[in-house]
């Protein structure tokens, strides 16, 4: 089993922010092209053994990227709002979108 320290994640996030600032500038707004997306919950990752399994709608949830952005921005505007583990999924969705725009796999 592998693991990662919080301090290591901090360094990784700092490098990601540095990359975004280099590519987009410090306060540029990045256009997100996706509205809805498919999300495979972590507990279902190991259930997809064949490519055709990826099209099983009952195994894949749907998310809304604009809702993710709106909810995450509440942490900026509301000092009382704390981050939740759902926010991790929201942030991951935004990072996946940026990655797909800059480095498309299709």
N, C-alpha and C positions, 0 to 999 in steps of 0.2 A: 504494500500500500504506500502511495506517495503522499506527501504533505507539503504545505507551504506556510511560511511564517507571515504574520501580519506585517512585519517590517519589510519583508520581501515584496508583498503585494503593494505596499506604499511606494517602494522604489519603482515597481512596474508601472503603477498609475502615474507617477511623476514623469516617467519616460514617455508614456502615451500622451500626456498633456503637452510635453515638450514637442512631440511630433505634430500634434494638432496645431499648436501655436506657430510652428515653423511653416506648415502647409497652408494654414488659413489665416494666420494673424491672431493676435490676442483677443480681439473682441468681434471677429467676423461671425456672422450667422451662417451656419451650414444648412443648405437646403436638404431636407429629408424627403425622398421621393415616394417612399412606401407609405401607404395608409394602414392597411391591415397586413398582418403577417401570420405565419404558422409557427407555433411554439411546441416543441416536443418536451414535455416535462421530464426532468432528470430521471425520475424513477422508471421512465419508459425508454430511456436511451438504449438499454440492452435488449429490448424486444424486437429491434429492427435488424434482422439478420440477412434478409434478401432485399434487393432494390424495390421490388413490388410492395414490400411492407410499408414503405414510406408514404404510400398513397392511401393508407387506412385512415379515413377521416375520424373514426372513433378513437384513435390513438393520438391525434394531433389537436391541440387547442389553438384558438385564434386570439391574437392580440391586436391592439390598436396603437400604433406608434405615436399618433398625435395625442392620445390619452396618456401614454407613457411620459411624453415630454411635458405635458401640462401638469401631471402629478409631481414629477421631479422638480419642476420650477417652483412648486410650492415650498420646497426646502429653502429656496433663495429668498422668497418674499415673506415667509413666515418663520421668524426666529424660533418659535415654539415647536415647529414641526420637526420631529426626529426622523431619521432614516429608518426604514424597515427592511426586512429581507425581501419583500416584494419589490422594493426599489432596486435591489440588485438585479432582478429580472428585467425591470424597466431599463436600467442603464445598459445591460447586456444587449437588449434589443436595439438600442440606439447605436452602440458600438458595432453590432453586426451590420446595421444599415450603412454606416460610414465605411466600413470595410468593403461591403458589396459595391458601393458607389466608386470607391477608389481602386479596388482590386476585384473586379467582377469575376465570378466563377462560372458564369454562363457564357 
